[in-house]
Amino acid sequence: MAWVYNVEHEHHAHEEHEKELHGGKLPEPPAYEYLNRRVKPFPWGNNSLFFKAEVNKDMNQEE
């Protein structure tokens, strides 16, 4: 449990540092064609079932 806590704490600190460097927002990930590839739509919409706007890319804005 302590290891997971430390890893998550370091990850959060890194994200905050990246936000600080880029004016309060995380930088856009590279637009590789193999990322977020959808062969057929999800039954619940374009985003993942566990979509979180602060972390995941909103696939509805792609259209």
PDB file of N, CA, C and O in Angstrom:
ATOM      1  N   MET A   1       0.827  -1.186   0.000  1.00  0.00           N
ATOM      2  CA  MET A   1       0.000   0.000   0.000  1.00  0.00           C
ATOM      3  C   MET A   1       0.878   1.260   0.000  1.00  0.00           C
ATOM      4  O   MET A   1       0.575   2.234  -0.689  1.00  0.00           O
ATOM      5  N   ALA A   2       1.947   1.231   0.763  1.00  0.00           N
ATOM      6  CA  ALA A   2       2.826   2.399   0.828  1.00  0.00           C
ATOM      7  C   ALA A   2       3.488   2.665  -0.519  1.00  0.00           C
ATOM      8  O   ALA A   2       3.662   3.821  -0.905  1.00  0.00           O
ATOM      9  N   TRP A   3       3.859   1.605  -1.239  1.00  0.00           N
ATOM     10  CA  TRP A   3       4.492   1.772  -2.547  1.00  0.00           C
ATOM     11  C   TRP A   3       3.534   2.444  -3.531  1.00  0.00           C
ATOM     12  O   TRP A   3       3.923   3.366  -4.247  1.00  0.00           O
ATOM     13  N   VAL A   4       2.284   1.983  -3.566  1.00  0.00           N
ATOM     14  CA  VAL A   4       1.287   2.558  -4.471  1.00  0.00           C
ATOM     15  C   VAL A   4       1.044   4.020  -4.111  1.00  0.00           C
ATOM     16  O   VAL A   4       0.934   4.865  -4.999  1.00  0.00           O
ATOM     17  N   TYR A   5       0.960   4.322  -2.834  1.00  0.00           N
ATOM     18  CA  TYR A   5       0.766   5.704  -2.402  1.00  0.00           C
ATOM     19  C   TYR A   5       1.913   6.582  -2.900  1.00  0.00           C
ATOM     20  O   TYR A   5       1.679   7.675  -3.416  1.00  0.00           O
ATOM     21  N   ASN A   6       3.148   6.109  -2.749  1.00  0.00           N
ATOM     22  CA  ASN A   6       4.310   6.898  -3.181  1.00  0.00           C
ATOM     23  C   ASN A   6       4.319   7.108  -4.690  1.00  0.00           C
ATOM     24  O   ASN A   6       4.611   8.208  -5.159  1.00  0.00           O
ATOM     25  N   VAL A   7       4.003   6.072  -5.449  1.00  0.00           N
ATOM     26  CA  VAL A   7       3.980   6.189  -6.908  1.00  0.00           C
ATOM     27  C   VAL A   7       2.903   7.178  -7.340  1.00  0.00           C
ATOM     28  O   VAL A   7       3.156   8.031  -8.191  1.00  0.00           O
ATOM     29  N   GLU A   8       1.717   7.076  -6.770  1.00  0.00           N
ATOM     30  CA  GLU A   8       0.632   7.995  -7.127  1.00  0.00           C
ATOM     31  C   GLU A   8       0.955   9.429  -6.706  1.00  0.00           C
ATOM     32  O   GLU A   8       0.608  10.376  -7.412  1.00  0.00           O
ATOM     33  N   HIS A   9       1.607   9.589  -5.575  1.00  0.00           N
ATOM     34  CA  HIS A   9       1.998  10.925  -5.123  1.00  0.00           C
ATOM     35  C   HIS A   9       3.006  11.544  -6.092  1.00  0.00           C
ATOM     36  O   HIS A   9       2.897  12.723  -6.430  1.00  0.00           O
ATOM     37  N   GLU A  10       3.988  10.753  -6.540  1.00  0.00           N
ATOM     38  CA  GLU A  10       4.971  11.247  -7.506  1.00  0.00           C
ATOM     39  C   GLU A  10       4.310  11.587  -8.838  1.00  0.00           C
ATOM     40  O   GLU A  10       4.661  12.579  -9.476  1.00  0.00           O
ATOM     41  N   HIS A  11       3.357  10.762  -9.252  1.00  0.00           N
ATOM     42  CA  HIS A  11       2.648  11.019 -10.506  1.00  0.00           C
ATOM     43  C   HIS A  11       1.858  12.324 -10.428  1.00  0.00           C
ATOM     44  O   HIS A  11       1.879  13.122 -11.365  1.00  0.00           O
ATOM     45  N   HIS A  12       1.169  12.540  -9.323  1.00  0.00           N
ATOM     46  CA  HIS A  12       0.399  13.766  -9.138  1.00  0.00           C
ATOM     47  C   HIS A  12       1.335  14.982  -9.122  1.00  0.00           C
ATOM     48  O   HIS A  12       1.019  16.019  -9.705  1.00  0.00           O
ATOM     49  N   ALA A  13       2.475  14.853  -8.459  1.00  0.00           N
ATOM     50  CA  ALA A  13       3.424  15.963  -8.406  1.00  0.00           C
ATOM     51  C   ALA A  13       3.961  16.272  -9.807  1.00  0.00           C
ATOM     52  O   ALA A  13       4.152  17.437 -10.156  1.00  0.00           O
ATOM     53  N   HIS A  14       4.201  15.245 -10.594  1.00  0.00           N
ATOM     54  CA  HIS A  14       4.681  15.457 -11.960  1.00  0.00           C
ATOM     55  C   HIS A  14       3.622  16.149 -12.818  1.00  0.00           C
ATOM     56  O   HIS A  14       3.942  17.053 -13.590  1.00  0.00           O
ATOM     57  N   GLU A  15       2.364  15.727 -12.684  1.00  0.00           N
ATOM     58  CA  GLU A  15       1.284  16.378 -13.438  1.00  0.00           C
ATOM     59  C   GLU A  15       1.157  17.842 -13.052  1.00  0.00           C
ATOM     60  O   GLU A  15       0.976  18.693 -13.922  1.00  0.00           O
ATOM     61  N   GLU A  16       1.249  18.150 -11.767  1.00  0.00           N
ATOM     62  CA  GLU A  16       1.171  19.544 -11.325  1.00  0.00           C
ATOM     63  C   GLU A  16       2.334  20.354 -11.885  1.00  0.00           C
ATOM     64  O   GLU A  16       2.155  21.513 -12.259  1.00  0.00           O
ATOM     65  N   HIS A  17       3.506  19.769 -11.946  1.00  0.00           N
ATOM     66  CA  HIS A  17       4.671  20.456 -12.516  1.00  0.00           C
ATOM     67  C   HIS A  17       4.448  20.730 -14.004  1.00  0.00           C
ATOM     68  O   HIS A  17       4.747  21.825 -14.481  1.00  0.00           O
ATOM     69  N   GLU A  18       3.928  19.747 -14.738  1.00  0.00           N
ATOM     70  CA  GLU A  18       3.647  19.938 -16.161  1.00  0.00           C
ATOM     71  C   GLU A  18       2.597  21.027 -16.376  1.00  0.00           C
ATOM     72  O   GLU A  18       2.719  21.829 -17.302  1.00  0.00           O
ATOM     73  N   LYS A  19       1.567  21.063 -15.527  1.00  0.00           N
ATOM     74  CA  LYS A  19       0.547  22.114 -15.632  1.00  0.00           C
ATOM     75  C   LYS A  19       1.176  23.483 -15.396  1.00  0.00           C
ATOM     76  O   LYS A  19       0.855  24.447 -16.092  1.00  0.00           O
ATOM     77  N   GLU A  20       2.063  23.566 -14.423  1.00  0.00           N
ATOM     78  CA  GLU A  20       2.727  24.823 -14.102  1.00  0.00           C
ATOM     79  C   GLU A  20       3.568  25.317 -15.283  1.00  0.00           C
ATOM     80  O   GLU A  20       3.617  26.517 -15.551  1.00  0.00           O
ATOM     81  N   LEU A  21       4.219  24.405 -15.977  1.00  0.00           N
ATOM     82  CA  LEU A  21       5.048  24.771 -17.119  1.00  0.00           C
ATOM     83  C   LEU A  21       4.232  25.209 -18.329  1.00  0.00           C
ATOM     84  O   LEU A  21       4.710  26.001 -19.141  1.00  0.00           O
ATOM     85  N   HIS A  22       3.006  24.703 -18.458  1.00  0.00           N
ATOM     86  CA  HIS A  22       2.197  24.950 -19.659  1.00  0.00           C
ATOM     87  C   HIS A  22       0.958  25.804 -19.385  1.00  0.00           C
ATOM     88  O   HIS A  22      -0.067  25.633 -20.045  1.00  0.00           O
ATOM     89  N   GLY A  23       1.041  26.695 -18.446  1.00  0.00           N
ATOM     90  CA  GLY A  23      -0.026  27.661 -18.224  1.00  0.00           C
ATOM     91  C   GLY A  23      -1.298  27.090 -17.618  1.00  0.00           C
ATOM     92  O   GLY A  23      -2.387  27.578 -17.918  1.00  0.00           O
ATOM     93  N   GLY A  24      -1.190  26.062 -16.770  1.00  0.00           N
ATOM     94  CA  GLY A  24      -2.355  25.547 -16.062  1.00  0.00           C
ATOM     95  C   GLY A  24      -3.053  24.369 -16.717  1.00  0.00           C
ATOM     96  O   GLY A  24      -4.016  23.841 -16.161  1.00  0.00           O
ATOM     97  N   LYS A  25      -2.589  23.943 -17.890  1.00  0.00           N
ATOM     98  CA  LYS A  25      -3.187  22.795 -18.568  1.00  0.00           C
ATOM     99  C   LYS A  25      -2.105  21.778 -18.902  1.00  0.00           C
ATOM    100  O   LYS A  25      -0.942  22.127 -19.099  1.00  0.00           O
ATOM    101  N   LEU A  26      -2.511  20.515 -18.962  1.00  0.00           N
ATOM    102  CA  LEU A  26      -1.580  19.493 -19.399  1.00  0.00           C
ATOM    103  C   LEU A  26      -1.369  19.623 -20.903  1.00  0.00           C
ATOM    104  O   LEU A  26      -2.312  19.939 -21.627  1.00  0.00           O
ATOM    105  N   PRO A  27      -0.154  19.385 -21.385  1.00  0.00           N
ATOM    106  CA  PRO A  27       0.080  19.473 -22.827  1.00  0.00           C
ATOM    107  C   PRO A  27      -0.659  18.362 -23.564  1.00  0.00           C
ATOM    108  O   PRO A  27      -0.896  17.288 -23.011  1.00  0.00           O
ATOM    109  N   GLU A  28      -1.019  18.628 -24.809  1.00  0.00           N
ATOM    110  CA  GLU A  28      -1.701  17.627 -25.637  1.00  0.00           C
ATOM    111  C   GLU A  28      -0.742  16.490 -25.955  1.00  0.00           C
ATOM    112  O   GLU A  28       0.413  16.736 -26.303  1.00  0.00           O
ATOM    113  N   PRO A  29      -1.203  15.258 -25.841  1.00  0.00           N
ATOM    114  CA  PRO A  29      -0.335  14.143 -26.233  1.00  0.00           C
ATOM    115  C   PRO A  29      -0.162  14.128 -27.749  1.00  0.00           C
ATOM    116  O   PRO A  29      -0.979  14.701 -28.469  1.00  0.00           O
ATOM    117  N   PRO A  30       0.887  13.482 -28.236  1.00  0.00           N
ATOM    118  CA  PRO A  30       1.090  13.408 -29.690  1.00  0.00           C
ATOM    119  C   PRO A  30      -0.099  12.730 -30.368  1.00  0.00           C
ATOM    120  O   PRO A  30      -0.718  11.836 -29.791  1.00  0.00           O
ATOM    121  N   ALA A  31      -0.413  13.148 -31.573  1.00  0.00           N
ATOM    122  CA  ALA A  31      -1.559  12.594 -32.307  1.00  0.00           C
ATOM    123  C   ALA A  31      -1.130  11.378 -33.113  1.00  0.00           C
ATOM    124  O   ALA A  31      -1.207  11.389 -34.341  1.00  0.00           O
ATOM    125  N   TYR A  32      -0.681  10.330 -32.433  1.00  0.00           N
ATOM    126  CA  TYR A  32      -0.313   9.100 -33.119  1.00  0.00           C
ATOM    127  C   TYR A  32      -1.581   8.412 -33.597  1.00  0.00           C
ATOM    128  O   TYR A  32      -2.581   8.389 -32.879  1.00  0.00           O
ATOM    129  N   GLU A  33      -1.552   7.857 -34.789  1.00  0.00           N
ATOM    130  CA  GLU A  33      -2.756   7.265 -35.367  1.00  0.00           C
ATOM    131  C   GLU A  33      -3.211   6.010 -34.638  1.00  0.00           C
ATOM    132  O   GLU A  33      -4.370   5.617 -34.770  1.00  0.00           O
ATOM    133  N   TYR A  34      -2.339   5.374 -33.877  1.00  0.00           N
ATOM    134  CA  TYR A  34      -2.727   4.164 -33.150  1.00  0.00           C
ATOM    135  C   TYR A  34      -3.293   4.454 -31.762  1.00  0.00           C
ATOM    136  O   TYR A  34      -3.770   3.533 -31.098  1.00  0.00           O
ATOM    137  N   LEU A  35      -3.254   5.702 -31.308  1.00  0.00           N
ATOM    138  CA  LEU A  35      -3.864   6.055 -30.023  1.00  0.00           C
ATOM    139  C   LEU A  35      -5.351   6.351 -30.212  1.00  0.00           C
ATOM    140  O   LEU A  35      -5.744   6.959 -31.207  1.00  0.00           O
ATOM    141  N   ASN A  36      -6.166   5.924 -29.266  1.00  0.00           N
ATOM    142  CA  ASN A  36      -7.613   6.173 -29.276  1.00  0.00           C
ATOM    143  C   ASN A  36      -8.263   5.701 -30.571  1.00  0.00           C
ATOM    144  O   ASN A  36      -9.166   6.353 -31.096  1.00  0.00           O
ATOM    145  N   ARG A  37      -7.810   4.595 -31.068  1.00  0.00           N
ATOM    146  CA  ARG A  37      -8.360   4.040 -32.308  1.00  0.00           C
ATOM    147  C   ARG A  37      -9.697   3.371 -32.015  1.00  0.00           C
ATOM    148  O   ARG A  37      -9.792   2.546 -31.107  1.00  0.00           O
ATOM    149  N   ARG A  38     -10.719   3.718 -32.769  1.00  0.00           N
ATOM    150  CA  ARG A  38     -12.049   3.137 -32.595  1.00  0.00           C
ATOM    151  C   ARG A  38     -12.431   2.405 -33.869  1.00  0.00           C
ATOM    152  O   ARG A  38     -12.614   3.032 -34.913  1.00  0.00           O
ATOM    153  N   VAL A  39     -12.553   1.076 -33.797  1.00  0.00           N
ATOM    154  CA  VAL A  39     -12.953   0.280 -34.941  1.00  0.00           C
ATOM    155  C   VAL A  39     -14.471   0.257 -35.054  1.00  0.00           C
ATOM    156  O   VAL A  39     -15.031   0.326 -36.148  1.00  0.00           O
ATOM    157  N   LYS A  40     -15.126   0.158 -33.895  1.00  0.00           N
ATOM    158  CA  LYS A  40     -16.582   0.263 -33.863  1.00  0.00           C
ATOM    159  C   LYS A  40     -16.951   1.062 -32.615  1.00  0.00           C
ATOM    160  O   LYS A  40     -16.201   1.042 -31.638  1.00  0.00           O
ATOM    161  N   PRO A  41     -18.064   1.751 -32.620  1.00  0.00           N
ATOM    162  CA  PRO A  41     -18.407   2.621 -31.486  1.00  0.00           C
ATOM    163  C   PRO A  41     -18.771   1.820 -30.235  1.00  0.00           C
ATOM    164  O   PRO A  41     -19.260   0.693 -30.311  1.00  0.00           O
ATOM    165  N   PHE A  42     -18.517   2.438 -29.089  1.00  0.00           N
ATOM    166  CA  PHE A  42     -18.957   1.858 -27.825  1.00  0.00           C
ATOM    167  C   PHE A  42     -20.473   2.004 -27.732  1.00  0.00           C
ATOM    168  O   PHE A  42     -21.024   2.954 -28.289  1.00  0.00           O
ATOM    169  N   PRO A  43     -21.164   1.094 -27.045  1.00  0.00           N
ATOM    170  CA  PRO A  43     -22.620   1.220 -26.900  1.00  0.00           C
ATOM    171  C   PRO A  43     -23.039   2.481 -26.124  1.00  0.00           C
ATOM    172  O   PRO A  43     -24.161   2.958 -26.293  1.00  0.00           O
ATOM    173  N   TRP A  44     -22.156   3.022 -25.279  1.00  0.00           N
ATOM    174  CA  TRP A  44     -22.502   4.172 -24.437  1.00  0.00           C
ATOM    175  C   TRP A  44     -21.987   5.488 -25.004  1.00  0.00           C
ATOM    176  O   TRP A  44     -22.169   6.523 -24.364  1.00  0.00           O
ATOM    177  N   GLY A  45     -21.358   5.497 -26.168  1.00  0.00           N
ATOM    178  CA  GLY A  45     -20.878   6.735 -26.777  1.00  0.00           C
ATOM    179  C   GLY A  45     -19.432   6.632 -27.203  1.00  0.00           C
ATOM    180  O   GLY A  45     -18.865   5.540 -27.227  1.00  0.00           O
ATOM    181  N   ASN A  46     -18.827   7.763 -27.540  1.00  0.00           N
ATOM    182  CA  ASN A  46     -17.471   7.773 -28.068  1.00  0.00           C
ATOM    183  C   ASN A  46     -16.388   7.633 -27.010  1.00  0.00           C
ATOM    184  O   ASN A  46     -15.306   7.125 -27.306  1.00  0.00           O
ATOM    185  N   ASN A  47     -16.651   8.069 -25.791  1.00  0.00           N
ATOM    186  CA  ASN A  47     -15.644   8.033 -24.741  1.00  0.00           C
ATOM    187  C   ASN A  47     -15.649   6.700 -24.011  1.00  0.00           C
ATOM    188  O   ASN A  47     -16.603   5.926 -24.090  1.00  0.00           O
ATOM    189  N   SER A  48     -14.571   6.458 -23.306  1.00  0.00           N
ATOM    190  CA  SER A  48     -14.438   5.258 -22.492  1.00  0.00           C
ATOM    191  C   SER A  48     -15.527   5.241 -21.412  1.00  0.00           C
ATOM    192  O   SER A  48     -16.075   6.283 -21.053  1.00  0.00           O
ATOM    193  N   LEU A  49     -15.824   4.066 -20.910  1.00  0.00           N
ATOM    194  CA  LEU A  49     -16.816   3.946 -19.839  1.00  0.00           C
ATOM    195  C   LEU A  49     -16.352   4.678 -18.586  1.00  0.00           C
ATOM    196  O   LEU A  49     -17.171   5.186 -17.820  1.00  0.00           O
ATOM    197  N   PHE A  50     -15.050   4.732 -18.379  1.00  0.00           N
ATOM    198  CA  PHE A  50     -14.475   5.385 -17.200  1.00  0.00           C
ATOM    199  C   PHE A  50     -13.859   6.737 -17.573  1.00  0.00           C
ATOM    200  O   PHE A  50     -12.791   7.090 -17.072  1.00  0.00           O
ATOM    201  N   PHE A  51     -14.518   7.484 -18.439  1.00  0.00           N
ATOM    202  CA  PHE A  51     -14.020   8.767 -18.928  1.00  0.00           C
ATOM    203  C   PHE A  51     -13.922   9.783 -17.799  1.00  0.00           C
ATOM    204  O   PHE A  51     -14.851   9.939 -17.007  1.00  0.00           O
ATOM    205  N   LYS A  52     -12.795  10.466 -17.736  1.00  0.00           N
ATOM    206  CA  LYS A  52     -12.565  11.535 -16.765  1.00  0.00           C
ATOM    207  C   LYS A  52     -11.951  12.693 -17.541  1.00  0.00           C
ATOM    208  O   LYS A  52     -10.840  12.576 -18.056  1.00  0.00           O
ATOM    209  N   ALA A  53     -12.662  13.801 -17.626  1.00  0.00           N
ATOM    210  CA  ALA A  53     -12.264  14.917 -18.489  1.00  0.00           C
ATOM    211  C   ALA A  53     -10.900  15.502 -18.128  1.00  0.00           C
ATOM    212  O   ALA A  53     -10.203  16.014 -19.004  1.00  0.00           O
ATOM    213  N   GLU A  54     -10.507  15.435 -16.861  1.00  0.00           N
ATOM    214  CA  GLU A  54      -9.221  16.007 -16.463  1.00  0.00           C
ATOM    215  C   GLU A  54      -8.049  15.180 -16.970  1.00  0.00           C
ATOM    216  O   GLU A  54      -6.933  15.688 -17.073  1.00  0.00           O
ATOM    217  N   VAL A  55      -8.289  13.912 -17.287  1.00  0.00           N
ATOM    218  CA  VAL A  55      -7.201  13.011 -17.650  1.00  0.00           C
ATOM    219  C   VAL A  55      -7.308  12.514 -19.091  1.00  0.00           C
ATOM    220  O   VAL A  55      -6.306  12.464 -19.804  1.00  0.00           O
ATOM    221  N   ASN A  56      -8.514  12.148 -19.525  1.00  0.00           N
ATOM    222  CA  ASN A  56      -8.706  11.527 -20.829  1.00  0.00           C
ATOM    223  C   ASN A  56      -9.074  12.543 -21.901  1.00  0.00           C
ATOM    224  O   ASN A  56      -9.645  13.597 -21.617  1.00  0.00           O
ATOM    225  N   LYS A  57      -8.737  12.205 -23.123  1.00  0.00           N
ATOM    226  CA  LYS A  57      -9.093  13.036 -24.266  1.00  0.00           C
ATOM    227  C   LYS A  57     -10.574  12.825 -24.586  1.00  0.00           C
ATOM    228  O   LYS A  57     -11.046  11.689 -24.630  1.00  0.00           O
ATOM    229  N   ASP A  58     -11.297  13.912 -24.808  1.00  0.00           N
ATOM    230  CA  ASP A  58     -12.722  13.826 -25.121  1.00  0.00           C
ATOM    231  C   ASP A  58     -12.879  13.486 -26.599  1.00  0.00           C
ATOM    232  O   ASP A  58     -12.584  14.306 -27.468  1.00  0.00           O
ATOM    233  N   MET A  59     -13.341  12.282 -26.875  1.00  0.00           N
ATOM    234  CA  MET A  59     -13.460  11.824 -28.256  1.00  0.00           C
ATOM    235  C   MET A  59     -14.644  12.457 -28.984  1.00  0.00           C
ATOM    236  O   MET A  59     -14.711  12.377 -30.211  1.00  0.00           O
ATOM    237  N   ASN A  60     -15.574  13.080 -28.273  1.00  0.00           N
ATOM    238  CA  ASN A  60     -16.683  13.784 -28.915  1.00  0.00           C
ATOM    239  C   ASN A  60     -16.214  15.037 -29.632  1.00  0.00           C
ATOM    240  O   ASN A  60     -16.861  15.485 -30.578  1.00  0.00           O
ATOM    241  N   GLN A  61     -15.104  15.609 -29.199  1.00  0.00           N
ATOM    242  CA  GLN A  61     -14.575  16.814 -29.831  1.00  0.00           C
ATOM    243  C   GLN A  61     -13.806  16.500 -31.105  1.00  0.00           C
ATOM    244  O   GLN A  61     -13.478  17.413 -31.862  1.00  0.00           O
ATOM    245  N   GLU A  62     -13.513  15.243 -31.357  1.00  0.00           N
ATOM    246  CA  GLU A  62     -12.797  14.831 -32.570  1.00  0.00           C
ATOM    247  C   GLU A  62     -13.612  15.075 -33.812  1.00  0.00           C
ATOM    248  O   GLU A  62     -13.053  15.379 -34.866  1.00  0.00           O
ATOM    249  N   GLU A  63     -14.925  14.949 -33.717  1.00  0.00           N
ATOM    250  CA  GLU A  63     -15.800  15.005 -34.872  1.00  0.00           C
ATOM    251  C   GLU A  63     -15.916  16.373 -35.471  1.00  0.00           C
ATOM    252  O   GLU A  63     -16.629  16.557 -36.458  1.00  0.00           O
TER     253      GLU A  63
END
